[in-house]
């Protein structure tokens, strides 16, 4: 056989072997999912892989005890969850303290740990002070992700980007090695997210509410998510049950379908509030061996709930101050819930 023929034959054998290897890897992945593995996705352009579901830090503060909160985090991590959400202001620091206890004993390196800075318009110095408090509570010397929390007022982007503001703290935290990646969060209005993105800052991540009601009402899914994907910014979904879960309480859809919808979108991960092992097990059943809805199914769900979604009753974080945190209200001069109730 000629040298040219031998070369062609070698290339054919190599290609066949590569195809067999790829098929074997795909089969292994399928078997892993069938056996209960939680898939992982790229976290934007960072090169990091995160679990498709994450543990919401706020609800850890609502768990019955420190021990219960620790059990939830350990069980989630043992199942393959590595994305952990938190914020400086959650339950006046209790949520971070509980997560810190859960990450002690060598578990920190298994987690992609995120917390949020809650300056709400205050300056870089306040932000860096909060970072040090978060690190102490969480028992770590760095965060994988540090995000500006609750960008929900129309003037927030300008306040955050002002000279001496929190954006300068993000830069400083990265320079000091105390935050690997940075981002921002919010739940009020897609236009505010777009205003933050229009500043041109190289955010690594962005957290936003995504569910089948949001799909047609003041929609972050339709207006913000495509922009994040085009920029390579990791999208972190939240409020898959609409915040208080009214859509579930009224029997409009099951927790599994609500969560599956959110997780089927082009996001890196979906953060879900979990205050009990029963809710954790419910969510893990969706995440383990996850099978996404296809585009037709997603469109059908948006259409099914469009009329109910149109007045915002199932997304009160967009239409009211029900979900606006106390520190943000205080900084913007709005009364706290207890003052309104008195």
VOPAGU-2260 file (C-alpha; in pm, 1 decimal, decimal comma):
REM VOPAGU-2260
SITE   aa  ch    i         X         Y         Z
SITE  UNK   A    0       0,0       0,0       0,0
SITE  UNK   A    1     127,0     346,4     -84,1
SITE  UNK   A    2     227,0     595,1     183,7
SITE  UNK   A    3     -74,9     801,7      87,5
SITE  UNK   A    4    -304,2     502,3     133,2
SITE  UNK   A    5    -151,6     416,4     470,3
SITE  UNK   A    6    -202,4     773,8     585,1
SITE  UNK   A    7    -567,1     768,6     474,2
SITE  UNK   A    8    -620,4     439,1     656,7
SITE  UNK   A    9    -458,3     577,6     973,3
SITE  UNK   A   10    -681,9     884,0     962,2
SITE  UNK   A   11    -991,5     665,1     917,8
SITE  UNK   A   12    -893,1     445,4    1211,7
SITE  UNK   A   13    -819,2     751,7    1425,0
SITE  UNK   A   14   -1155,5     905,4    1338,3
SITE  UNK   A   15   -1336,8     580,2    1414,0
SITE  UNK   A   16   -1156,2     551,2    1747,1
SITE  UNK   A   17   -1238,5     909,4    1836,7
SITE  UNK   A   18   -1604,4     850,9    1750,3
SITE  UNK   A   19   -1610,9     539,9    1969,0
SITE  UNK   A   20   -1445,7     731,8    2254,7
SITE  UNK   A   21   -1695,9    1017,1    2223,0
SITE  UNK   A   22   -1985,3     772,1    2217,6
SITE  UNK   A   23   -1845,8     599,2    2522,5
SITE  UNK   A   24   -1809,2     928,1    2707,4
SITE  UNK   A   25   -2164,8    1026,8    2615,4
SITE  UNK   A   26   -2293,9     690,9    2737,3
SITE  UNK   A   27   -2099,2     729,9    3060,2
SITE  UNK   A   28   -2249,0    1076,1    3108,6
SITE  UNK   A   29   -2598,2     942,1    3042,0
SITE  UNK   A   30   -2546,4     659,2    3288,8
SITE  UNK   A   31   -2412,6     905,8    3545,2
SITE  UNK   A   32   -2724,4    1117,9    3510,3
SITE  UNK   A   33   -2945,3     811,1    3522,9
SITE  UNK   A   34   -2775,1     717,0    3848,9
SITE  UNK   A   35   -2855,2    1056,4    3998,7
SITE  UNK   A   36   -2567,5    1282,3    3903,8
SITE  UNK   A   37   -2641,1    1654,6    3898,3
SITE  UNK   A   38   -2523,3    1804,4    3567,0
SITE  UNK   A   39   -2292,9    2105,4    3557,9
SITE  UNK   A   40   -2277,8    2396,9    3318,2
SITE  UNK   A   41   -2014,9    2655,6    3225,5
SITE  UNK   A   42   -2021,7    2965,9    3444,2
SITE  UNK   A   43   -2011,3    3223,4    3168,1
SITE  UNK   A   44   -1661,4    3282,1    3032,5
SITE  UNK   A   45   -1483,6    3195,2    3358,1
SITE  UNK   A   46   -1396,2    2835,8    3270,0
SITE  UNK   A   47   -1562,9    2718,3    3592,6
SITE  UNK   A   48   -1837,0    2454,5    3596,8
SITE  UNK   A   49   -2126,1    2489,3    3842,8
SITE  UNK   A   50   -2417,0    2265,6    3935,2
SITE  UNK   A   51   -2738,7    2344,1    3751,4
SITE  UNK   A   52   -2910,1    2402,4    4084,4
SITE  UNK   A   53   -2781,9    2607,8    4375,5
SITE  UNK   A   54   -2865,9    2651,8    4743,1
SITE  UNK   A   55   -3025,8    2987,1    4828,3
SITE  UNK   A   56   -2871,2    3143,0    5136,4
SITE  UNK   A   57   -3171,6    3342,2    5256,0
SITE  UNK   A   58   -3377,6    3036,4    5340,9
SITE  UNK   A   59   -3097,7    2881,1    5546,3
SITE  UNK   A   60   -3172,4    3154,5    5797,0
SITE  UNK   A   61   -3531,0    3027,5    5809,4
SITE  UNK   A   62   -3429,9    2669,6    5892,8
SITE  UNK   A   63   -3534,4    2549,2    6237,7
SITE  UNK   A   64   -3178,8    2543,2    6374,1
SITE  UNK   A   65   -2811,9    2578,0    6287,1
SITE  UNK   A   66   -2788,2    2199,7    6276,0
SITE  UNK   A   67   -3076,2    2174,1    6029,9
SITE  UNK   A   68   -2918,6    2434,9    5802,6
SITE  UNK   A   69   -2586,3    2250,7    5810,8
SITE  UNK   A   70   -2760,2    1921,2    5726,3
SITE  UNK   A   71   -2927,0    2081,8    5423,7
SITE  UNK   A   72   -2599,0    2218,1    5286,8
SITE  UNK   A   73   -2413,4    1891,2    5349,5
SITE  UNK   A   74   -2685,1    1681,9    5186,4
SITE  UNK   A   75   -2694,6    1912,5    4884,5
SITE  UNK   A   76   -2317,4    1906,7    4841,9
SITE  UNK   A   77   -2303,9    1530,6    4887,6
SITE  UNK   A   78   -2557,3    1505,4    4603,7
SITE  UNK   A   79   -2335,3    1714,9    4376,3
SITE  UNK   A   80   -2451,1    2073,5    4435,0
SITE  UNK   A   81   -2156,3    2312,7    4442,5
SITE  UNK   A   82   -2317,3    2656,7    4391,2
SITE  UNK   A   83   -2393,9    2831,1    4721,3
SITE  UNK   A   84   -2573,6    3168,5    4734,7
SITE  UNK   A   85   -2578,2    3416,7    5021,8
SITE  UNK   A   86   -2580,4    3787,6    5109,5
SITE  UNK   A   87   -2437,6    4007,1    5384,1
SITE  UNK   A   88   -2782,8    4119,8    5498,2
SITE  UNK   A   89   -2969,3    3787,4    5505,1
SITE  UNK   A   90   -3119,7    3741,6    5851,4
SITE  UNK   A   91   -2871,6    3995,8    5990,2
SITE  UNK   A   92   -2580,0    3768,1    5909,9
SITE  UNK   A   93   -2728,6    3441,5    6038,0
SITE  UNK   A   94   -2748,9    3289,5    5689,9
SITE  UNK   A   95   -2378,0    3347,1    5628,5
SITE  UNK   A   96   -2286,8    3216,5    5973,8
SITE  UNK   A   97   -2481,2    2895,4    5915,0
SITE  UNK   A   98   -2327,1    2845,5    5573,3
SITE  UNK   A   99   -1985,4    2904,9    5724,3
SITE  UNK   A  100   -2047,0    2626,9    5976,0
SITE  UNK   A  101   -2154,3    2395,7    5694,8
SITE  UNK   A  102   -1834,5    2469,0    5499,3
SITE  UNK   A  103   -1598,4    2403,4    5789,1
SITE  UNK   A  104   -1399,3    2082,4    5807,8
SITE  UNK   A  105   -1261,6    2096,2    5455,8
SITE  UNK   A  106   -1579,9    2149,4    5255,0
SITE  UNK   A  107   -1498,0    2504,1    5143,0
SITE  UNK   A  108   -1290,1    2386,2    4847,8
SITE  UNK   A  109   -1583,2    2181,1    4717,9
SITE  UNK   A  110   -1804,8    2488,8    4687,8
SITE  UNK   A  111   -1846,9    2775,1    4445,3
SITE  UNK   A  112   -1929,4    3029,2    4714,5
SITE  UNK   A  113   -2116,1    3349,8    4641,5
SITE  UNK   A  114   -2226,1    3632,9    4865,3
SITE  UNK   A  115   -2356,4    3982,8    4800,2
SITE  UNK   A  116   -2258,4    4330,6    4909,0
SITE  UNK   A  117   -2548,4    4540,0    5036,6
SITE  UNK   A  118   -2437,6    4903,5    5021,0
SITE  UNK   A  119   -2754,9    5018,0    4843,4
SITE  UNK   A  120   -2584,6    5339,5    4730,0
SITE  UNK   A  121   -2326,5    5372,9    5007,0
SITE  UNK   A  122   -1957,9    5398,4    4930,4
SITE  UNK   A  123   -1661,7    5170,7    4869,0
SITE  UNK   A  124   -1549,8    5183,1    5232,3
SITE  UNK   A  125   -1884,9    5046,1    5352,7
SITE  UNK   A  126   -1867,1    4776,9    5085,2
SITE  UNK   A  127   -1521,3    4659,4    5185,2
SITE  UNK   A  128   -1626,7    4650,9    5549,7
SITE  UNK   A  129   -1919,4    4426,6    5456,9
SITE  UNK   A  130   -1687,7    4201,9    5258,0
SITE  UNK   A  131   -1466,1    4146,9    5560,8
SITE  UNK   A  132   -1770,9    4063,3    5772,6
SITE  UNK   A  133   -1900,0    3818,8    5510,9
SITE  UNK   A  134   -1562,2    3645,9    5487,6
SITE  UNK   A  135   -1544,6    3610,7    5865,7
SITE  UNK   A  136   -1896,3    3469,3    5893,3
SITE  UNK   A  137   -1839,0    3227,4    5607,1
SITE  UNK   A  138   -1504,8    3113,8    5745,5
SITE  UNK   A  139   -1308,0    3181,9    5428,2
SITE  UNK   A  140   -1051,8    3427,8    5296,3
SITE  UNK   A  141   -1210,4    3467,7    4952,7
SITE  UNK   A  142   -1540,0    3444,9    4765,4
SITE  UNK   A  143   -1577,9    3279,9    4430,1
SITE  UNK   A  144   -1837,9    3542,1    4341,8
SITE  UNK   A  145   -1922,6    3877,0    4503,0
SITE  UNK   A  146   -2230,8    4054,6    4369,2
SITE  UNK   A  147   -2393,5    4393,1    4417,8
SITE  UNK   A  148   -2721,1    4303,6    4585,9
SITE  UNK   A  149   -3069,9    4413,8    4491,9
SITE  UNK   A  150   -3021,5    4667,4    4212,3
SITE  UNK   A  151   -3389,4    4758,7    4207,1
SITE  UNK   A  152   -3427,2    5137,8    4212,5
SITE  UNK   A  153   -3402,9    5343,0    3894,6
SITE  UNK   A  154   -3113,0    5547,9    4029,0
SITE  UNK   A  155   -2918,2    5247,3    4162,0
SITE  UNK   A  156   -2692,8    5205,6    3856,0
SITE  UNK   A  157   -2577,1    5567,4    3876,7
SITE  UNK   A  158   -2522,1    5539,7    4253,1
SITE  UNK   A  159   -2320,3    5220,1    4216,9
SITE  UNK   A  160   -2100,6    5356,7    3937,1
SITE  UNK   A  161   -2043,1    5694,9    4101,7
SITE  UNK   A  162   -1686,9    5785,3    4202,3
SITE  UNK   A  163   -1601,2    5604,9    4525,3
SITE  UNK   A  164   -1899,5    5371,0    4488,9
SITE  UNK   A  165   -1943,7    4997,7    4518,8
SITE  UNK   A  166   -1812,5    4918,5    4170,5
SITE  UNK   A  167   -1472,8    5041,4    4285,8
SITE  UNK   A  168   -1501,6    4793,2    4573,8
SITE  UNK   A  169   -1557,4    4509,6    4326,7
SITE  UNK   A  170   -1234,2    4604,5    4149,9
SITE  UNK   A  171   -1045,2    4629,0    4477,8
SITE  UNK   A  172   -1174,6    4294,1    4603,6
SITE  UNK   A  173   -1056,0    4122,5    4285,9
SITE  UNK   A  174    -717,9    4296,8    4308,1
SITE  UNK   A  175    -676,5    4181,4    4669,5
SITE  UNK   A  176    -774,3    3823,7    4583,1
SITE  UNK   A  177   -1082,1    3835,3    4803,5
SITE  UNK   A  178   -1325,8    3785,0    4513,8
SITE  UNK   A  179   -1254,9    3577,9    4205,8
SITE  UNK   A  180   -1554,6    3702,7    4006,9
SITE  UNK   A  181   -1808,4    3983,7    4041,5
SITE  UNK   A  182   -2165,6    4055,1    3935,4
SITE  UNK   A  183   -2496,0    4212,8    4034,9
SITE  UNK   A  184   -2849,8    4103,2    4121,1
SITE  UNK   A  185   -3200,4    4247,7    4109,9
SITE  UNK   A  186   -3565,8    4155,6    4075,2
SITE  UNK   A  187   -3760,7    4470,1    3999,0
SITE  UNK   A  188   -3738,9    4581,1    3635,6
SITE  UNK   A  189   -3550,4    4448,3    3331,3
SITE  UNK   A  190   -3474,2    4808,6    3232,1
SITE  UNK   A  191   -3262,5    4855,7    3545,4
SITE  UNK   A  192   -3059,5    4544,2    3464,5
SITE  UNK   A  193   -3007,5    4671,7    3111,5
SITE  UNK   A  194   -2895,4    5009,1    3246,1
SITE  UNK   A  195   -2633,2    4833,3    3460,3
SITE  UNK   A  196   -2512,5    4634,3    3159,8
SITE  UNK   A  197   -2501,3    4947,9    2943,5
SITE  UNK   A  198   -2229,4    5087,9    3170,2
SITE  UNK   A  199   -1991,5    4850,7    2993,5
SITE  UNK   A  200   -1838,4    4706,3    3311,2
SITE  UNK   A  201   -1694,6    4353,2    3271,3
SITE  UNK   A  202   -1935,1    4172,0    3501,2
SITE  UNK   A  203   -1879,0    3797,5    3529,1
SITE  UNK   A  204   -2231,5    3715,5    3647,4
SITE  UNK   A  205   -2583,0    3850,4    3685,4
SITE  UNK   A  206   -2871,3    3716,7    3895,5
SITE  UNK   A  207   -3231,6    3765,8    3780,8
SITE  UNK   A  208   -3582,4    3625,9    3836,9
SITE  UNK   A  209   -3681,2    3359,7    3583,9
SITE  UNK   A  210   -4000,4    3155,8    3582,0
SITE  UNK   A  211   -4287,8    3075,6    3347,7
SITE  UNK   A  212   -4482,2    3385,3    3460,5
SITE  UNK   A  213   -4185,4    3615,0    3401,4
SITE  UNK   A  214   -4174,7    3480,8    3046,1
SITE  UNK   A  215   -4455,4    3717,4    2939,8
SITE  UNK   A  216   -4470,0    3986,9    3213,1
SITE  UNK   A  217   -4199,9    4256,1    3237,1
SITE  UNK   A  218   -3980,9    3972,7    3127,1
SITE  UNK   A  219   -3621,6    3931,8    3236,4
SITE  UNK   A  220   -3616,9    3615,0    3026,6
SITE  UNK   A  221   -3704,3    3799,8    2707,4
SITE  UNK   A  222   -3521,6    4129,8    2767,0
SITE  UNK   A  223   -3214,2    4057,3    2981,5
SITE  UNK   A  224   -3121,1    3691,3    2942,2
SITE  UNK   A  225   -3035,7    3718,0    2569,1
SITE  UNK   A  226   -2811,6    4014,9    2644,5
SITE  UNK   A  227   -2625,5    3822,5    2915,1
SITE  UNK   A  228   -2575,6    3527,4    2683,0
SITE  UNK   A  229   -2443,8    3751,5    2405,9
SITE  UNK   A  230   -2189,5    3904,5    2645,3
SITE  UNK   A  231   -2081,2    3573,2    2796,1
SITE  UNK   A  232   -2201,6    3680,3    3140,8
SITE  UNK   A  233   -2309,5    3389,0    3359,2
SITE  UNK   A  234   -2685,1    3405,4    3421,7
SITE  UNK   A  235   -2804,0    3295,6    3766,2
SITE  UNK   A  236   -3176,8    3229,4    3779,9
SITE  UNK   A  237   -3381,2    3287,2    4094,6
SITE  UNK   A  238   -3745,9    3303,2    4207,6
SITE  UNK   A  239   -3843,8    3000,2    4002,2
SITE  UNK   A  240   -4149,2    2967,1    4230,6
SITE  UNK   A  241   -4232,3    3338,9    4217,2
SITE  UNK   A  242   -4077,8    3434,2    4550,9
SITE  UNK   A  243   -4350,5    3328,3    4793,3
SITE  UNK   A  244   -4466,3    3032,4    4586,9
SITE  UNK   A  245   -4822,1    3155,9    4535,0
SITE  UNK   A  246   -4832,4    2990,5    4192,7
SITE  UNK   A  247   -4771,1    2657,3    4364,8
SITE  UNK   A  248   -5002,3    2719,1    4660,1
SITE  UNK   A  249   -5289,2    2785,2    4421,1
SITE  UNK   A  250   -5217,4    2463,8    4233,9
SITE  UNK   A  251   -5140,7    2632,3    3902,9
SITE  UNK   A  252   -4838,3    2413,1    3841,4
SITE  UNK   A  253   -4621,8    2165,4    4025,6
SITE  UNK   A  254   -4291,3    2252,5    4195,2
SITE  UNK   A  255   -4118,4    2012,7    3956,5
SITE  UNK   A  256   -4255,7    2184,0    3643,5
SITE  UNK   A  257   -4186,5    2532,9    3780,2
SITE  UNK   A  258   -3827,5    2444,3    3860,4
SITE  UNK   A  259   -3778,9    2249,1    3539,6
SITE  UNK   A  260   -3895,4    2549,3    3335,2
SITE  UNK   A  261   -3642,0    2780,4    3499,9
SITE  UNK   A  262   -3360,2    2529,2    3468,8
SITE  UNK   A  263   -3437,6    2471,1    3099,6
SITE  UNK   A  264   -3344,7    2830,1    3015,7
SITE  UNK   A  265   -2989,6    2922,2    2903,7
SITE  UNK   A  266   -2858,2    2988,4    3255,3
SITE  UNK   A  267   -2551,9    2867,0    3441,7
SITE  UNK   A  268   -2747,3    2772,8    3752,4
SITE  UNK   A  269   -3082,7    2823,1    3924,5
SITE  UNK   A  270   -3077,6    2925,3    4290,5
SITE  UNK   A  271   -3359,1    2780,0    4496,8
SITE  UNK   A  272   -3449,6    2861,6    4855,4
SITE  UNK   A  273   -3440,0    2547,8    5070,6
SITE  UNK   A  274   -3523,4    2553,2    5441,1
SITE  UNK   A  275   -3600,2    2184,1    5492,0
SITE  UNK   A  276   -3471,0    1846,6    5380,8
SITE  UNK   A  277   -3810,9    1774,1    5223,5
SITE  UNK   A  278   -3777,0    2071,2    4986,6
SITE  UNK   A  279   -3416,4    1976,1    4915,0
SITE  UNK   A  280   -3520,4    1624,2    4815,6
SITE  UNK   A  281   -3799,9    1765,1    4598,0
SITE  UNK   A  282   -3554,4    1988,8    4412,1
SITE  UNK   A  283   -3283,6    1725,9    4382,8
SITE  UNK   A  284   -3528,9    1494,9    4207,9
SITE  UNK   A  285   -3561,8    1753,9    3931,0
SITE  UNK   A  286   -3189,8    1825,0    3909,0
SITE  UNK   A  287   -3062,0    1467,0    3913,7
SITE  UNK   A  288   -3043,9    1342,4    3558,6
SITE  UNK   A  289   -3207,8    1667,5    3446,2
SITE  UNK   A  290   -3408,1    1656,5    3122,4
SITE  UNK   A  291   -3492,5    2008,9    2997,9
SITE  UNK   A  292   -3815,7    2117,1    2837,8
SITE  UNK   A  293   -3774,6    2175,1    2465,2
SITE  UNK   A  294   -3851,8    2509,6    2300,7
SITE  UNK   A  295   -4207,7    2410,7    2210,2
SITE  UNK   A  296   -4280,8    2306,4    2567,0
SITE  UNK   A  297   -4135,6    2628,7    2705,4
SITE  UNK   A  298   -4344,2    2835,2    2463,6
SITE  UNK   A  299   -4656,1    2639,0    2554,5
SITE  UNK   A  300   -4603,0    2709,0    2926,4
SITE  UNK   A  301   -4551,5    3080,8    2864,0
SITE  UNK   A  302   -4872,4    3089,7    2662,0
SITE  UNK   A  303   -5064,1    2888,9    2922,1
SITE  UNK   A  304   -4985,1    3132,8    3203,6
SITE  UNK   A  305   -4973,9    3460,1    3008,8
SITE  UNK   A  306   -5318,5    3583,7    3117,7
SITE  UNK   A  307   -5256,0    3505,4    3483,9
SITE  UNK   A  308   -4911,7    3664,1    3464,9
SITE  UNK   A  309   -5033,2    3990,6    3313,0
SITE  UNK   A  310   -5127,6    4174,4    3633,8
SITE  UNK   A  311   -4816,0    4073,8    3827,5
SITE  UNK   A  312   -4996,8    3909,7    4117,0
SITE  UNK   A  313   -4757,3    3613,5    4109,7
SITE  UNK   A  314   -4444,7    3830,6    4087,1
SITE  UNK   A  315   -4496,8    4088,7    4358,5
SITE  UNK   A  316   -4122,3    4156,5    4369,8
SITE  UNK   A  317   -4177,8    4344,7    4042,2
SITE  UNK   A  318   -4499,6    4527,4    4129,5
SITE  UNK   A  319   -4465,3    4608,9    4499,8
SITE  UNK   A  320   -4210,3    4659,2    4777,5
SITE  UNK   A  321   -4293,4    4321,7    4933,5
SITE  UNK   A  322   -3950,0    4182,4    4852,1
SITE  UNK   A  323   -3740,9    4498,4    4882,5
SITE  UNK   A  324   -3489,9    4435,3    5161,7
SITE  UNK   A  325   -3486,8    4656,3    5474,0
SITE  UNK   A  326   -3133,3    4797,4    5420,9
SITE  UNK   A  327   -3223,7    4908,0    5068,3
SITE  UNK   A  328   -3546,9    5065,9    5181,5
SITE  UNK   A  329   -3366,8    5252,5    5456,7
SITE  UNK   A  330   -3100,7    5388,9    5222,3
SITE  UNK   A  331   -3366,8    5507,9    4976,9
SITE  UNK   A  332   -3585,3    5660,9    5247,8
SITE  UNK   A  333   -3870,3    5410,3    5239,6
SITE  UNK   A  334   -4034,4    5283,6    5560,7
SITE  UNK   A  335   -3981,2    4928,3    5680,3
SITE  UNK   A  336   -4262,7    4672,4    5673,1
SITE  UNK   A  337   -4325,4    4699,7    6046,2
SITE  UNK   A  338   -4364,6    5077,7    6016,5
SITE  UNK   A  339   -4618,8    5035,8    5738,1
SITE  UNK   A  340   -4812,6    4779,1    5942,8
SITE  UNK   A  341   -4833,3    4993,9    6255,5
